[in-house]
């Protein structure tokens, strides 16, 4: 990767693609695997655990801030991989399979199913963080190639549009400055770490920029885990591990010497009471892992969408516009580099756009990926001052709707 550069002229070796945490979405059902994964990587990643394929797919479709999916093969990880690779908007998201043991057969299966990496928590000492950095930098290399391609089309923001962005954003920042200052102070007093969180997005001309949000998560997770390790939730999980180690029976059945209620699960017979007990403890452990990461202020900011306000700085800087095509995460943008789709990056990125208000206007609960792309291209070809004002006025009522526009 010698001297490779992004659209912004930065060398890839100088870039930390994600400047706070990798946002990792995990499909792991086994409590011991959850604990092992967290103990090894909890200080490096922002981890969210889910235990069903449906929940994972729903989060991926709605949350473009997820950077990597990690799925345990014993928790239907291969099935989730197949589902992700079939879905247009998320099919390119980096995907790592967790396995108990590495083998040639597993590696070949991962290649066939288009997994980005295979990792064993039990017989590998390699740094998963370095692997994720490689995956992110690989995306940046692809972005560079796409940027060179879009330059031939020509991208230029009209003076009237830039003037409107600067005027409106400056006025908004002036009016909102007391709120912004108050939120910044609350974040600073609530937990250590930067006030702003940055994540990479692809905008106009396929340029990569850092999208700003108020930080809502802790940066001292490793210290937090040490402090909370003695809490009852964690202690109960540890107790279950020690009490039932080496036995497929719950404590009640162990005292009787035989299982009172067998359950066939994962190709073996286990005690149903023990299975339920471990599942409850897994849920408790996941709650223990996830809850401490979101700060008290962060929870409020997320619920009120106030964490999005710093994006006004992106508009003022010229990274994006008030109205335009939605800036995309790298894994989604890298799919749209064919001649018939890359045109959507020839227009400005924006907070709101044509497809958002079209979706609401037609009362559609969902819109296909192809429909969104075509509306983005339509905006690039036809945008004007009149169209932008119309989209802005159509956006305000949508702010009071439940749908995400």
The 8 nearest C-alpha neighbors of each residue, nearest first, counted from 0:
[[1, 3, 2, 12, 11, 140, 10, 4],
 [0, 2, 3, 12, 10, 11, 4, 13],
 [1, 3, 10, 4, 0, 11, 12, 9],
 [2, 4, 10, 1, 0, 11, 5, 140],
 [5, 3, 10, 9, 8, 11, 2, 6],
 [4, 6, 143, 8, 7, 9, 139, 10],
 [5, 7, 206, 8, 143, 146, 207, 4],
 [8, 6, 5, 9, 206, 207, 4, 208],
 [7, 9, 5, 4, 6, 10, 3, 11],
 [10, 8, 4, 5, 7, 11, 13, 14],
 [11, 9, 4, 13, 3, 12, 2, 8],
 [10, 12, 14, 13, 4, 3, 9, 136],
 [11, 13, 10, 14, 0, 2, 1, 3],
 [14, 12, 11, 10, 15, 9, 16, 4],
 [15, 13, 11, 16, 12, 10, 9, 136],
 [14, 16, 17, 18, 13, 132, 12, 11],
 [17, 15, 14, 135, 18, 136, 199, 132],
 [18, 16, 15, 19, 198, 21, 20, 199],
 [17, 19, 15, 20, 16, 197, 198, 196],
 [20, 18, 17, 196, 21, 197, 218, 198],
 [21, 19, 44, 45, 22, 17, 18, 43],
 [20, 22, 44, 23, 45, 66, 17, 19],
 [21, 23, 45, 65, 66, 20, 44, 46],
 [24, 22, 46, 67, 68, 21, 45, 66],
 [23, 25, 68, 47, 46, 69, 48, 67],
 [26, 24, 69, 48, 70, 27, 68, 47],
 [25, 27, 70, 49, 50, 48, 71, 69],
 [28, 26, 71, 74, 25, 29, 50, 70],
 [29, 27, 50, 74, 30, 26, 281, 33],
 [28, 30, 32, 31, 27, 33, 281, 74],
 [31, 29, 281, 33, 32, 34, 28, 284],
 [32, 30, 34, 33, 29, 35, 281, 240],
 [31, 33, 35, 29, 34, 30, 36, 27],
 [34, 32, 30, 36, 31, 35, 37, 29],
 [35, 33, 31, 37, 32, 36, 38, 30],
 [34, 36, 32, 38, 37, 33, 31, 39],
 [37, 35, 33, 39, 34, 38, 32, 40],
 [38, 36, 41, 34, 40, 39, 35, 33],
 [37, 39, 35, 36, 41, 40, 34, 42],
 [40, 38, 36, 37, 41, 35, 42, 34],
 [39, 41, 37, 43, 42, 38, 36, 44],
 [42, 40, 37, 43, 44, 38, 39, 221],
 [41, 43, 221, 220, 40, 44, 219, 39],
 [44, 42, 40, 41, 20, 45, 128, 21],
 [45, 43, 21, 20, 41, 46, 42, 22],
 [44, 46, 22, 20, 23, 21, 47, 43],
 [47, 45, 23, 44, 24, 22, 48, 25],
 [46, 48, 24, 25, 289, 23, 49, 45],
 [49, 47, 25, 26, 24, 285, 46, 27],
 [50, 48, 26, 51, 25, 55, 47, 27],
 [49, 51, 28, 26, 27, 48, 52, 54],
 [52, 50, 54, 53, 49, 55, 26, 74],
 [51, 53, 55, 54, 79, 56, 50, 26],
 [52, 54, 56, 51, 55, 57, 58, 79],
 [55, 53, 57, 51, 52, 56, 58, 49],
 [54, 56, 52, 58, 57, 53, 59, 49],
 [57, 55, 59, 53, 58, 54, 60, 52],
 [56, 58, 54, 60, 55, 59, 53, 61],
 [59, 57, 61, 55, 60, 56, 62, 54],
 [60, 58, 56, 62, 61, 57, 55, 63],
 [59, 61, 57, 58, 62, 56, 89, 88],
 [60, 62, 58, 59, 57, 63, 56, 403],
 [61, 63, 59, 64, 58, 60, 65, 57],
 [64, 62, 65, 328, 61, 59, 60, 327],
 [63, 65, 62, 66, 22, 198, 328, 59],
 [66, 64, 22, 63, 67, 23, 62, 24],
 [67, 65, 22, 23, 21, 64, 93, 68],
 [66, 68, 23, 93, 94, 65, 24, 92],
 [67, 69, 94, 24, 23, 25, 95, 93],
 [70, 68, 25, 95, 96, 94, 24, 26],
 [71, 69, 26, 76, 96, 25, 97, 27],
 [70, 72, 97, 76, 74, 73, 27, 96],
 [71, 73, 76, 74, 75, 98, 77, 97],
 [72, 74, 71, 75, 76, 98, 27, 28],
 [75, 73, 71, 72, 76, 27, 28, 26],
 [76, 74, 78, 77, 72, 73, 79, 71],
 [75, 77, 72, 70, 71, 79, 74, 78],
 [78, 76, 80, 79, 75, 72, 81, 96],
 [77, 79, 81, 75, 80, 76, 82, 52],
 [80, 78, 82, 76, 81, 77, 52, 83],
 [79, 81, 77, 83, 78, 82, 76, 84],
 [82, 80, 78, 84, 79, 83, 77, 85],
 [81, 83, 79, 85, 80, 84, 78, 86],
 [84, 82, 80, 90, 85, 86, 81, 79],
 [83, 85, 90, 81, 82, 86, 80, 91],
 [86, 84, 82, 83, 90, 81, 87, 89],
 [87, 85, 90, 83, 84, 89, 88, 82],
 [86, 88, 90, 89, 85, 368, 84, 91],
 [87, 89, 331, 86, 90, 368, 60, 91],
 [90, 88, 91, 92, 87, 86, 83, 331],
 [89, 91, 84, 83, 86, 87, 92, 88],
 [92, 90, 330, 89, 93, 331, 84, 334],
 [91, 93, 330, 89, 90, 94, 67, 66],
 [94, 92, 67, 115, 91, 68, 95, 134],
 [95, 93, 68, 115, 114, 67, 69, 92],
 [96, 94, 116, 69, 117, 115, 114, 68],
 [95, 97, 117, 70, 69, 71, 118, 98],
 [98, 96, 71, 118, 119, 70, 72, 117],
 [99, 97, 119, 100, 72, 118, 71, 96],
 [98, 100, 119, 121, 120, 101, 97, 122],
 [101, 99, 98, 119, 102, 122, 121, 105],
 [100, 102, 105, 119, 98, 99, 103, 106],
 [101, 103, 105, 104, 106, 100, 107, 98],
 [104, 102, 106, 105, 107, 101, 108, 109],
 [103, 105, 107, 102, 106, 108, 101, 109],
 [106, 104, 108, 102, 107, 103, 109, 101],
 [105, 107, 109, 103, 108, 104, 102, 110],
 [108, 106, 110, 104, 109, 105, 103, 111],
 [107, 109, 105, 111, 106, 110, 104, 112],
 [108, 110, 114, 106, 112, 107, 111, 113],
 [111, 109, 113, 107, 108, 112, 114, 106],
 [110, 112, 108, 109, 113, 107, 114, 106],
 [111, 113, 109, 110, 114, 108, 81, 80],
 [114, 112, 110, 111, 109, 115, 84, 80],
 [115, 113, 109, 94, 116, 112, 110, 95],
 [116, 114, 94, 95, 93, 113, 117, 109],
 [115, 117, 95, 114, 96, 118, 94, 109],
 [118, 116, 96, 95, 97, 106, 109, 119],
 [117, 119, 97, 98, 96, 120, 116, 95],
 [120, 118, 98, 121, 99, 123, 97, 122],
 [119, 121, 123, 122, 118, 99, 36, 97],
 [120, 122, 119, 123, 99, 100, 124, 98],
 [121, 123, 119, 120, 124, 100, 101, 99],
 [124, 122, 119, 125, 121, 120, 118, 126],
 [123, 125, 126, 122, 120, 121, 119, 127],
 [126, 124, 123, 127, 129, 130, 118, 128],
 [125, 127, 128, 129, 124, 130, 123, 40],
 [126, 128, 130, 129, 125, 131, 40, 118],
 [127, 129, 131, 126, 130, 132, 43, 40],
 [130, 128, 132, 131, 127, 126, 133, 125],
 [131, 129, 127, 133, 128, 132, 134, 126],
 [132, 130, 134, 128, 133, 129, 135, 127],
 [131, 133, 129, 135, 130, 134, 136, 128],
 [132, 134, 136, 130, 131, 135, 137, 129],
 [133, 135, 131, 137, 132, 136, 130, 138],
 [136, 134, 132, 138, 137, 133, 131, 16],
 [137, 135, 139, 133, 138, 134, 132, 140],
 [136, 138, 134, 140, 139, 135, 133, 141],
 [137, 139, 141, 135, 136, 140, 142, 329],
 [140, 138, 142, 136, 137, 141, 143, 5],
 [141, 139, 143, 137, 142, 138, 136, 144],
 [140, 142, 138, 144, 139, 143, 145, 137],
 [141, 143, 139, 145, 140, 144, 146, 138],
 [144, 142, 5, 146, 140, 141, 145, 6],
 [143, 145, 141, 147, 142, 146, 148, 140],
 [146, 144, 148, 142, 147, 143, 336, 149],
 [147, 145, 205, 143, 149, 148, 144, 6],
 [146, 148, 150, 144, 145, 149, 143, 151],
 [147, 149, 145, 146, 150, 151, 144, 152],
 [148, 150, 146, 152, 151, 147, 204, 145],
 [151, 149, 153, 147, 152, 148, 146, 204],
 [150, 152, 149, 153, 148, 147, 154, 146],
 [153, 151, 149, 150, 154, 345, 148, 342],
 [152, 154, 150, 151, 155, 149, 345, 204],
 [155, 153, 345, 204, 346, 152, 150, 156],
 [154, 156, 157, 153, 346, 345, 347, 204],
 [155, 157, 158, 161, 160, 154, 347, 346],
 [158, 156, 160, 159, 155, 161, 162, 383],
 [157, 159, 161, 160, 162, 156, 163, 155],
 [160, 158, 162, 157, 161, 163, 384, 156],
 [161, 159, 163, 157, 162, 158, 164, 156],
 [160, 162, 164, 158, 163, 159, 165, 157],
 [161, 163, 159, 165, 160, 164, 158, 166],
 [164, 162, 160, 166, 161, 165, 167, 159],
 [165, 163, 161, 167, 162, 166, 168, 321],
 [164, 166, 162, 168, 163, 315, 167, 169],
 [165, 167, 163, 169, 164, 168, 162, 170],
 [168, 166, 170, 164, 169, 165, 163, 171],
 [167, 169, 171, 165, 170, 166, 164, 172],
 [170, 168, 172, 166, 171, 167, 165, 173],
 [169, 171, 173, 167, 168, 172, 166, 174],
 [172, 170, 168, 174, 173, 169, 175, 167],
 [171, 173, 175, 169, 174, 176, 170, 168],
 [174, 172, 170, 176, 171, 175, 169, 177],
 [175, 173, 171, 172, 176, 170, 177, 178],
 [174, 176, 172, 178, 173, 177, 171, 179],
 [175, 177, 179, 173, 178, 172, 174, 180],
 [178, 176, 180, 179, 175, 181, 174, 173],
 [179, 177, 181, 175, 176, 180, 182, 183],
 [180, 178, 176, 182, 181, 177, 183, 175],
 [181, 179, 183, 177, 178, 182, 176, 184],
 [180, 182, 178, 184, 183, 179, 177, 185],
 [181, 183, 185, 179, 184, 180, 178, 186],
 [184, 182, 180, 186, 181, 185, 179, 194],
 [185, 183, 187, 181, 186, 182, 188, 180],
 [184, 186, 182, 188, 187, 183, 189, 181],
 [187, 185, 189, 183, 184, 188, 182, 194],
 [186, 188, 184, 185, 189, 190, 183, 191],
 [189, 187, 185, 186, 190, 184, 191, 183],
 [190, 188, 186, 187, 185, 296, 294, 191],
 [191, 189, 188, 187, 186, 192, 217, 294],
 [190, 192, 187, 218, 193, 189, 217, 219],
 [191, 193, 218, 190, 194, 217, 187, 219],
 [194, 192, 195, 214, 191, 196, 187, 186],
 [195, 193, 214, 213, 183, 186, 187, 192],
 [194, 196, 213, 214, 193, 212, 211, 197],
 [195, 197, 214, 212, 213, 211, 19, 194],
 [198, 196, 211, 210, 209, 18, 212, 195],
 [199, 197, 209, 210, 17, 200, 196, 211],
 [198, 200, 209, 208, 210, 207, 328, 197],
 [201, 199, 328, 327, 208, 207, 326, 329],
 [202, 200, 207, 327, 326, 205, 206, 328],
 [203, 201, 326, 348, 205, 206, 207, 204],
 [202, 204, 347, 344, 205, 348, 346, 345],
 [203, 205, 206, 344, 345, 149, 154, 146],
 [206, 204, 146, 203, 202, 201, 344, 207],
 [207, 205, 6, 204, 202, 201, 203, 208],
 [206, 208, 201, 200, 202, 205, 199, 6],
 [209, 207, 200, 199, 210, 206, 201, 318],
 [208, 210, 199, 198, 197, 211, 200, 207],
 [211, 209, 198, 197, 199, 208, 200, 310],
 [212, 210, 197, 310, 309, 196, 209, 195],
 [211, 213, 196, 307, 309, 306, 195, 214],
 [212, 214, 195, 306, 196, 194, 215, 309],
 [215, 213, 196, 195, 194, 216, 212, 297],
 [297, 214, 216, 293, 294, 213, 298, 296],
 [217, 215, 293, 292, 294, 214, 297, 218],
 [216, 218, 292, 219, 293, 294, 220, 190],
 [217, 219, 220, 192, 216, 191, 19, 292],
 [220, 218, 222, 221, 217, 223, 42, 191],
 [219, 221, 223, 42, 222, 218, 224, 217],
 [220, 222, 42, 224, 223, 219, 41, 225],
 [223, 221, 225, 224, 220, 219, 226, 42],
 [224, 222, 220, 226, 225, 221, 227, 219],
 [223, 225, 227, 221, 226, 222, 228, 220],
 [224, 226, 222, 228, 223, 227, 221, 229],
 [227, 225, 223, 224, 228, 222, 229, 230],
 [228, 226, 224, 230, 229, 225, 223, 233],
 [227, 229, 225, 230, 226, 224, 233, 234],
 [230, 228, 227, 234, 231, 233, 226, 225],
 [231, 229, 227, 228, 232, 233, 234, 226],
 [230, 232, 234, 233, 235, 229, 228, 236],
 [233, 231, 235, 234, 230, 283, 236, 284],
 [232, 234, 236, 231, 235, 230, 228, 237],
 [235, 233, 231, 237, 236, 232, 238, 229],
 [236, 234, 238, 232, 237, 233, 231, 239],
 [235, 237, 233, 239, 234, 238, 280, 240],
 [238, 236, 234, 240, 235, 239, 233, 241],
 [239, 237, 235, 241, 240, 236, 242, 234],
 [240, 238, 242, 236, 237, 241, 243, 235],
 [239, 241, 237, 238, 243, 242, 244, 236],
 [240, 242, 238, 244, 239, 243, 237, 236],
 [243, 241, 239, 240, 244, 238, 250, 249],
 [242, 244, 246, 241, 240, 239, 245, 249],
 [243, 245, 241, 246, 240, 242, 239, 247],
 [244, 246, 243, 247, 242, 241, 248, 240],
 [247, 245, 248, 243, 244, 249, 253, 242],
 [246, 248, 269, 270, 249, 245, 243, 273],
 [249, 247, 270, 246, 252, 253, 273, 258],
 [248, 250, 273, 252, 251, 253, 272, 270],
 [249, 251, 253, 252, 254, 248, 243, 242],
 [252, 250, 254, 253, 249, 255, 248, 258],
 [251, 253, 255, 258, 249, 254, 250, 257],
 [254, 252, 256, 250, 255, 251, 248, 249],
 [253, 255, 252, 251, 256, 250, 257, 249],
 [256, 254, 252, 253, 257, 251, 258, 259],
 [255, 257, 253, 254, 252, 258, 248, 251],
 [258, 256, 255, 252, 253, 259, 248, 254],
 [257, 259, 252, 260, 270, 248, 261, 256],
 [258, 260, 257, 252, 261, 270, 255, 271],
 [261, 259, 258, 271, 270, 262, 272, 269],
 [262, 260, 270, 271, 269, 268, 258, 259],
 [261, 263, 271, 269, 268, 270, 264, 260],
 [264, 262, 268, 267, 269, 266, 261, 265],
 [263, 265, 266, 267, 262, 268, 269, 274],
 [264, 266, 267, 263, 268, 73, 269, 262],
 [267, 265, 264, 263, 268, 269, 262, 73],
 [266, 268, 264, 263, 265, 269, 262, 261],
 [267, 269, 263, 262, 264, 261, 270, 266],
 [270, 268, 262, 247, 261, 271, 263, 267],
 [269, 271, 261, 248, 273, 272, 262, 260],
 [272, 270, 274, 262, 273, 261, 260, 269],
 [273, 271, 275, 274, 270, 276, 249, 260],
 [272, 274, 249, 276, 270, 271, 275, 248],
 [273, 275, 271, 277, 272, 276, 278, 270],
 [276, 274, 278, 272, 273, 277, 279, 271],
 [275, 277, 273, 279, 274, 278, 272, 280],
 [278, 276, 280, 274, 279, 275, 281, 273],
 [277, 279, 281, 275, 280, 276, 274, 282],
 [280, 278, 282, 276, 281, 277, 275, 283],
 [279, 281, 283, 277, 282, 278, 236, 284],
 [282, 280, 30, 278, 284, 283, 279, 277],
 [281, 283, 285, 279, 280, 284, 286, 278],
 [284, 282, 280, 286, 281, 285, 287, 279],
 [283, 285, 287, 281, 286, 282, 280, 288],
 [286, 284, 288, 282, 287, 283, 289, 281],
 [287, 285, 283, 289, 284, 288, 290, 282],
 [286, 288, 284, 285, 289, 290, 283, 291],
 [289, 287, 285, 286, 290, 284, 291, 292],
 [288, 290, 286, 292, 287, 291, 285, 47],
 [289, 291, 292, 286, 287, 293, 288, 294],
 [292, 290, 293, 289, 288, 287, 294, 223],
 [293, 291, 217, 216, 290, 289, 294, 220],
 [294, 292, 216, 291, 215, 297, 290, 217],
 [293, 295, 297, 296, 216, 215, 217, 292],
 [294, 296, 297, 298, 293, 299, 189, 215],
 [297, 295, 299, 294, 298, 300, 186, 185],
 [215, 298, 296, 294, 300, 299, 295, 293],
 [297, 299, 301, 296, 300, 295, 302, 294],
 [298, 300, 302, 296, 297, 301, 303, 295],
 [301, 299, 305, 297, 306, 303, 298, 302],
 [302, 300, 304, 298, 299, 303, 306, 297],
 [301, 303, 299, 300, 304, 298, 305, 297],
 [302, 304, 300, 305, 301, 299, 306, 298],
 [305, 303, 301, 306, 300, 302, 307, 308],
 [306, 304, 300, 307, 303, 308, 301, 213],
 [305, 307, 213, 300, 304, 212, 308, 301],
 [308, 306, 212, 305, 309, 304, 310, 213],
 [307, 309, 310, 305, 306, 311, 212, 213],
 [310, 308, 311, 212, 211, 312, 307, 213],
 [309, 311, 313, 312, 308, 211, 307, 212],
 [310, 312, 314, 309, 313, 308, 168, 315],
 [313, 311, 315, 310, 314, 309, 316, 211],
 [314, 312, 310, 316, 318, 311, 315, 319],
 [315, 313, 319, 317, 311, 320, 312, 316],
 [314, 316, 312, 317, 313, 165, 168, 311],
 [317, 315, 313, 314, 318, 312, 319, 165],
 [316, 318, 314, 319, 315, 313, 320, 161],
 [319, 317, 313, 316, 314, 208, 320, 202],
 [320, 318, 348, 314, 349, 317, 313, 347],
 [319, 321, 349, 314, 322, 348, 164, 323],
 [320, 322, 349, 350, 164, 351, 323, 314],
 [323, 321, 349, 351, 352, 320, 350, 387],
 [324, 322, 349, 348, 352, 347, 320, 351],
 [323, 325, 348, 349, 352, 375, 347, 326],
 [324, 326, 348, 349, 327, 323, 350, 351],
 [327, 325, 202, 348, 201, 200, 324, 349],
 [328, 326, 201, 200, 332, 325, 331, 329],
 [327, 329, 200, 331, 330, 332, 201, 63],
 [328, 330, 332, 331, 333, 200, 201, 327],
 [329, 331, 92, 91, 333, 328, 332, 138],
 [332, 330, 329, 328, 333, 334, 88, 327],
 [333, 331, 329, 334, 335, 327, 330, 328],
 [332, 334, 335, 331, 330, 329, 336, 142],
 [335, 333, 332, 336, 331, 330, 91, 337],
 [336, 334, 340, 341, 332, 333, 337, 331],
 [335, 337, 341, 334, 145, 340, 333, 338],
 [338, 336, 340, 339, 341, 335, 334, 342],
 [337, 339, 340, 341, 336, 342, 335, 148],
 [338, 340, 337, 341, 342, 336, 335, 343],
 [341, 339, 335, 342, 337, 338, 343, 336],
 [340, 342, 336, 343, 335, 338, 344, 337],
 [341, 343, 345, 344, 340, 376, 339, 338],
 [342, 344, 376, 341, 375, 345, 340, 346],
 [345, 343, 203, 342, 346, 204, 341, 205],
 [346, 344, 342, 154, 204, 343, 203, 379],
 [345, 347, 379, 344, 203, 343, 154, 348],
 [348, 346, 203, 323, 319, 320, 324, 349],
 [347, 349, 324, 323, 319, 202, 326, 325],
 [348, 350, 323, 322, 320, 321, 319, 324],
 [351, 349, 321, 322, 325, 320, 323, 352],
 [352, 350, 322, 349, 323, 321, 355, 325],
 [351, 353, 323, 322, 355, 324, 354, 349],
 [352, 354, 355, 356, 357, 374, 378, 390],
 [353, 355, 357, 356, 374, 352, 371, 358],
 [356, 354, 404, 358, 357, 353, 352, 359],
 [355, 357, 359, 358, 353, 354, 360, 394],
 [358, 356, 354, 360, 359, 355, 353, 361],
 [357, 359, 355, 356, 363, 361, 360, 354],
 [358, 360, 362, 356, 357, 361, 363, 355],
 [361, 359, 357, 362, 358, 356, 363, 393],
 [362, 360, 363, 359, 358, 357, 356, 364],
 [361, 363, 359, 360, 358, 364, 357, 365],
 [364, 362, 365, 358, 361, 359, 366, 360],
 [365, 363, 362, 366, 358, 402, 359, 361],
 [364, 366, 363, 367, 358, 362, 368, 402],
 [365, 367, 370, 368, 371, 363, 358, 364],
 [366, 368, 370, 369, 371, 365, 372, 87],
 [367, 369, 371, 370, 372, 366, 88, 87],
 [368, 370, 372, 367, 371, 373, 366, 374],
 [371, 369, 367, 373, 368, 372, 374, 366],
 [372, 370, 374, 368, 369, 373, 354, 375],
 [371, 373, 375, 369, 374, 370, 376, 368],
 [372, 374, 376, 370, 375, 371, 377, 369],
 [375, 373, 377, 371, 376, 372, 354, 378],
 [376, 374, 372, 378, 373, 377, 343, 324],
 [377, 375, 343, 373, 379, 378, 374, 342],
 [376, 378, 374, 380, 375, 379, 373, 381],
 [377, 379, 375, 382, 381, 376, 380, 374],
 [380, 378, 346, 376, 377, 381, 382, 375],
 [381, 379, 377, 378, 382, 376, 346, 375],
 [380, 382, 378, 379, 377, 383, 386, 376],
 [383, 381, 378, 386, 379, 380, 387, 384],
 [384, 382, 386, 385, 387, 381, 160, 388],
 [383, 385, 387, 386, 388, 382, 160, 159],
 [384, 386, 388, 383, 387, 389, 382, 390],
 [387, 385, 389, 383, 388, 384, 382, 390],
 [386, 388, 390, 384, 389, 385, 383, 322],
 [389, 387, 391, 385, 390, 386, 384, 392],
 [388, 390, 386, 392, 387, 391, 393, 385],
 [391, 389, 393, 387, 388, 392, 394, 386],
 [392, 390, 394, 388, 393, 389, 387, 395],
 [391, 393, 389, 394, 390, 395, 388, 396],
 [394, 392, 390, 391, 395, 389, 356, 396],
 [395, 393, 391, 397, 392, 396, 390, 356],
 [394, 396, 397, 398, 392, 393, 391, 399],
 [397, 395, 398, 394, 399, 393, 400, 392],
 [398, 396, 400, 394, 399, 395, 404, 393],
 [397, 399, 395, 396, 400, 394, 404, 401],
 [398, 400, 397, 396, 401, 395, 402, 394],
 [401, 399, 397, 398, 402, 396, 403, 404],
 [402, 400, 403, 399, 398, 397, 404, 359],
 [403, 401, 400, 404, 397, 364, 359, 398],
 [402, 404, 401, 400, 355, 398, 397, 61],
 [403, 355, 402, 397, 351, 356, 398, 394]]
